[in-house]
Amino acid sequence: MRASFLAAAGLGLALSAPLAAHAATTPAPHLSETSAPPVAAPYPDTSVAQAQVKDAFALAAKTGRKVLIDFGGNWCPDCKMLSGIFALPDAKAWLDSQFVIVPVNVGRINTNLDLAQKYGVMIKAVPTVIIVTPDGKPLNGDGSKALGNARSMSPQAVLDLISEWNSRG
Protein backbone atom coordinates (compact mmCIF):
# COMPACT_ATOMS: atom_id res chain seq x y z
CA MET A 1 0.00 0.00 0.00
CA ARG A 2 2.74 2.50 0.92
CA ALA A 3 4.77 1.66 -2.18
CA SER A 4 1.81 2.38 -4.42
CA PHE A 5 1.19 5.66 -2.56
CA LEU A 6 4.81 6.67 -3.05
CA ALA A 7 4.78 5.76 -6.72
CA ALA A 8 1.53 7.64 -7.19
CA ALA A 9 3.05 10.66 -5.47
CA GLY A 10 5.70 10.81 -8.21
CA LEU A 11 8.64 10.04 -6.00
CA GLY A 12 10.66 8.18 -8.59
CA LEU A 13 10.28 4.82 -6.95
CA ALA A 14 10.76 2.19 -9.64
CA LEU A 15 9.90 -1.12 -8.04
CA SER A 16 10.95 -3.41 -10.87
CA ALA A 17 14.57 -2.31 -11.25
CA PRO A 18 17.04 -5.14 -10.69
CA LEU A 19 19.76 -4.73 -8.11
CA ALA A 20 22.64 -5.20 -10.56
CA ALA A 21 21.43 -2.35 -12.76
CA HIS A 22 21.88 0.14 -9.93
CA ALA A 23 25.07 -1.08 -8.30
CA ALA A 24 27.41 1.26 -10.19
CA THR A 25 27.44 5.03 -9.87
CA THR A 26 26.78 6.62 -13.24
CA PRO A 27 27.80 10.23 -13.96
CA ALA A 28 25.05 12.73 -14.67
CA PRO A 29 24.02 13.02 -18.31
CA HIS A 30 24.68 16.12 -20.36
CA LEU A 31 21.34 17.92 -20.48
CA SER A 32 20.08 19.73 -23.54
CA GLU A 33 17.69 21.76 -21.37
CA THR A 34 19.08 25.04 -20.11
CA SER A 35 16.14 25.88 -17.88
CA ALA A 36 13.22 24.18 -16.17
CA PRO A 37 9.76 25.32 -15.17
CA PRO A 38 9.11 25.35 -11.42
CA VAL A 39 6.78 22.72 -9.96
CA ALA A 40 3.76 24.27 -8.20
CA ALA A 41 3.60 22.06 -5.07
CA PRO A 42 6.39 19.46 -5.04
CA TYR A 43 6.15 18.43 -1.39
CA PRO A 44 3.43 16.17 0.07
CA ASP A 45 1.76 16.79 3.40
CA THR A 46 4.14 16.98 6.35
CA SER A 47 2.43 14.03 8.05
CA VAL A 48 3.73 11.43 5.56
CA ALA A 49 7.46 12.19 5.85
CA GLN A 50 8.43 9.55 8.40
CA ALA A 51 6.71 6.76 6.45
CA GLN A 52 8.11 8.01 3.13
CA VAL A 53 11.68 7.99 4.39
CA LYS A 54 11.30 4.54 5.95
CA ASP A 55 9.85 3.15 2.71
CA ALA A 56 12.56 4.84 0.65
CA PHE A 57 15.33 3.16 2.63
CA ALA A 58 13.64 -0.22 2.30
CA LEU A 59 13.42 0.25 -1.47
CA ALA A 60 16.99 1.54 -1.69
CA ALA A 61 18.25 -1.57 0.09
CA LYS A 62 16.40 -3.78 -2.41
CA THR A 63 17.51 -1.90 -5.52
CA GLY A 64 21.05 -0.85 -4.59
CA ARG A 65 20.29 2.85 -5.05
CA LYS A 66 21.03 5.65 -2.63
CA VAL A 67 18.34 7.80 -1.03
CA LEU A 68 18.11 11.45 -2.03
CA ILE A 69 16.13 13.35 0.58
CA ASP A 70 14.94 16.75 -0.63
CA PHE A 71 13.84 18.86 2.34
CA GLY A 72 11.75 21.85 1.38
CA GLY A 73 8.43 23.62 1.40
CA ASN A 74 5.80 24.43 -1.19
CA TRP A 75 6.21 28.15 -0.39
CA CYS A 76 9.90 28.13 -1.42
CA PRO A 77 10.80 29.37 -4.95
CA ASP A 78 14.16 27.54 -4.97
CA CYS A 79 12.44 24.31 -3.89
CA LYS A 80 9.94 24.61 -6.74
CA MET A 81 12.75 25.26 -9.21
CA LEU A 82 14.78 22.29 -7.96
CA SER A 83 11.73 20.07 -8.38
CA GLY A 84 11.32 21.41 -11.91
CA ILE A 85 14.91 20.44 -12.69
CA PHE A 86 14.32 16.98 -11.19
CA ALA A 87 11.29 16.59 -13.51
CA LEU A 88 13.21 17.24 -16.75
CA PRO A 89 13.08 13.94 -18.73
CA ASP A 90 16.84 13.26 -18.93
CA ALA A 91 17.42 14.45 -15.36
CA LYS A 92 14.53 12.34 -14.04
CA ALA A 93 15.77 9.22 -15.84
CA TRP A 94 19.27 9.61 -14.39
CA LEU A 95 18.07 10.53 -10.90
CA ASP A 96 15.69 7.55 -10.83
CA SER A 97 18.52 5.23 -11.90
CA GLN A 98 20.74 6.37 -9.04
CA PHE A 99 18.39 7.33 -6.20
CA VAL A 100 15.15 6.72 -4.42
CA ILE A 101 13.96 10.33 -4.18
CA VAL A 102 11.99 11.51 -1.17
CA PRO A 103 10.58 15.05 -1.07
CA VAL A 104 10.12 15.91 2.62
CA ASN A 105 7.92 18.86 3.52
CA VAL A 106 9.42 20.79 6.44
CA GLY A 107 6.60 23.32 6.60
CA ARG A 108 8.08 26.72 7.40
CA ILE A 109 11.27 25.01 8.59
CA ASN A 110 9.42 23.90 11.71
CA THR A 111 8.58 20.22 11.17
CA ASN A 112 10.34 16.99 10.15
CA LEU A 113 13.68 18.55 11.06
CA ASP A 114 14.56 15.45 13.07
CA LEU A 115 14.88 13.49 9.82
CA ALA A 116 17.80 15.68 8.70
CA GLN A 117 19.35 15.68 12.18
CA LYS A 118 19.48 11.89 12.01
CA TYR A 119 22.07 12.35 9.23
CA GLY A 120 24.00 15.16 10.94
CA VAL A 121 22.38 18.04 9.06
CA MET A 122 20.64 21.04 10.63
CA ILE A 123 18.08 22.59 8.31
CA LYS A 124 18.31 26.37 8.40
CA ALA A 125 17.27 27.02 4.81
CA VAL A 126 15.57 25.10 2.03
CA PRO A 127 15.99 23.29 -0.21
CA THR A 128 18.38 21.12 1.72
CA VAL A 129 19.38 17.91 -0.07
CA ILE A 130 20.99 14.93 1.60
CA ILE A 131 22.24 11.86 -0.25
CA VAL A 132 22.36 8.80 2.00
CA THR A 133 23.55 5.26 1.35
CA PRO A 134 21.01 2.48 1.93
CA ASP A 135 22.74 1.70 5.25
CA GLY A 136 22.32 5.29 6.49
CA LYS A 137 25.65 6.97 5.72
CA PRO A 138 25.24 10.60 4.54
CA LEU A 139 27.50 11.47 1.61
CA ASN A 140 27.14 15.23 1.39
CA GLY A 141 26.57 16.67 4.84
CA ASP A 142 29.21 19.27 3.98
CA GLY A 143 27.27 20.52 0.95
CA SER A 144 23.65 19.83 1.77
CA LYS A 145 22.69 23.50 1.49
CA ALA A 146 24.48 24.08 -1.83
CA LEU A 147 21.24 23.82 -3.82
CA GLY A 148 19.65 26.63 -1.82
CA ASN A 149 20.10 28.93 -4.81
CA ALA A 150 18.56 26.55 -7.36
CA ARG A 151 16.85 29.48 -9.13
CA SER A 152 20.24 30.79 -10.21
CA MET A 153 21.71 27.42 -11.17
CA SER A 154 21.45 25.72 -14.53
CA PRO A 155 19.92 22.24 -14.61
CA GLN A 156 23.33 20.91 -15.63
CA ALA A 157 25.04 22.55 -12.64
CA VAL A 158 22.47 20.98 -10.29
CA LEU A 159 22.95 17.49 -11.75
CA ASP A 160 26.73 17.84 -11.80
CA LEU A 161 26.75 18.72 -8.12
CA ILE A 162 24.47 15.80 -7.24
CA SER A 163 26.66 13.53 -9.40
CA GLU A 164 29.75 14.63 -7.48
CA TRP A 165 28.04 13.85 -4.17
CA ASN A 166 26.85 10.51 -5.55
CA SER A 167 30.40 9.50 -6.47
CA ARG A 168 31.45 9.69 -2.81
CA GLY A 169 29.95 6.39 -1.86
GUZAGU-87579 format. One record per residue (C-alpha): x, y negated, z negated. Coordinates in steps of 0.02 Angstrom, whole numbers, padded with zeros to 5 digits, always signed. Layout:
N
XYZ ...
END
This chain:
169
+00000+00000+00000 +00137-00125-00046 +00239-00083+00109 +00090-00119+00221 +00059-00283+00128 +00241-00334+00152 +00239-00288+00336 +00077-00382+00360 +00152-00533+00274 +00285-00541+00410 +00432-00502+00300 +00533-00409+00429 +00514-00241+00347 +00538-00109+00482 +00495+00056+00402 +00547+00170+00544 +00729+00116+00562 +00852+00257+00534 +00988+00236+00405 +01132+00260+00528 +01072+00118+00638 +01094-00007+00497 +01254+00054+00415 +01371-00063+00509 +01372-00252+00494 +01339-00331+00662 +01390-00512+00698 +01253-00637+00733 +01201-00651+00915 +01234-00806+01018 +01067-00896+01024 +01004-00986+01177 +00884-01088+01069 +00954-01252+01006 +00807-01294+00894 +00661-01209+00808 +00488-01266+00758 +00455-01267+00571 +00339-01136+00498 +00188-01213+00410 +00180-01103+00253 +00319-00973+00252 +00308-00921+00069 +00172-00808-00003 +00088-00839-00170 +00207-00849-00318 +00121-00702-00402 +00186-00572-00278 +00373-00610-00292 +00421-00478-00420 +00335-00338-00322 +00405-00401-00156 +00584-00400-00220 +00565-00227-00298 +00493-00158-00136 +00628-00242-00032 +00767-00158-00132 +00682+00011-00115 +00671-00012+00074 +00850-00077+00085 +00913+00078-00004 +00820+00189+00120 +00876+00095+00276 +01052+00042+00230 +01015-00143+00252 +01051-00283+00132 +00917-00390+00052 +00906-00572+00102 +00806-00668-00029 +00747-00837+00032 +00692-00943-00117 +00588-01093-00069 +00421-01181-00070 +00290-01222+00059 +00310-01407+00019 +00495-01407+00071 +00540-01468+00248 +00708-01377+00249 +00622-01215+00195 +00497-01231+00337 +00638-01263+00461 +00739-01115+00398 +00586-01004+00419 +00566-01071+00596 +00746-01022+00635 +00716-00849+00560 +00565-00830+00675 +00660-00862+00838 +00654-00697+00936 +00842-00663+00946 +00871-00722+00768 +00727-00617+00702 +00789-00461+00792 +00963-00480+00719 +00904-00526+00545 +00785-00377+00541 +00926-00262+00595 +01037-00318+00452 +00919-00367+00310 +00757-00336+00221 +00698-00516+00209 +00600-00575+00059 +00529-00752+00053 +00506-00795-00131 +00396-00943-00176 +00471-01040-00322 +00330-01166-00330 +00404-01336-00370 +00564-01250-00430 +00471-01195-00586 +00429-01011-00559 +00517-00849-00507 +00684-00928-00553 +00728-00772-00653 +00744-00674-00491 +00890-00784-00435 +00967-00784-00609 +00974-00594-00600 +01103-00618-00461 +01200-00758-00547 +01119-00902-00453 +01032-01052-00532 +00904-01130-00415 +00916-01318-00420 +00863-01351-00240 +00778-01255-00101 +00799-01165+00011 +00919-01056-00086 +00969-00896+00004 +01050-00746-00080 +01112-00593+00012 +01118-00440-00100 +01177-00263-00068 +01050-00124-00097 +01137-00085-00262 +01116-00265-00324 +01283-00348-00286 +01262-00530-00227 +01375-00573-00080 +01357-00762-00069 +01329-00833-00242 +01460-00963-00199 +01363-01026-00048 +01182-00992-00088 +01135-01175-00075 +01224-01204+00091 +01062-01191+00191 +00982-01332+00091 +01005-01447+00240 +00928-01328+00368 +00843-01474+00456 +01012-01540+00510 +01086-01371+00558 +01073-01286+00726 +00996-01112+00730 +01167-01046+00781 +01252-01128+00632 +01124-01049+00514 +01148-00874+00587 +01337-00892+00590 +01338-00936+00406 +01223-00790+00362 +01333-00676+00470 +01488-00732+00374 +01402-00693+00208 +01342-00526+00278 +01520-00475+00323 +01573-00485+00140 +01498-00320+00093 
END
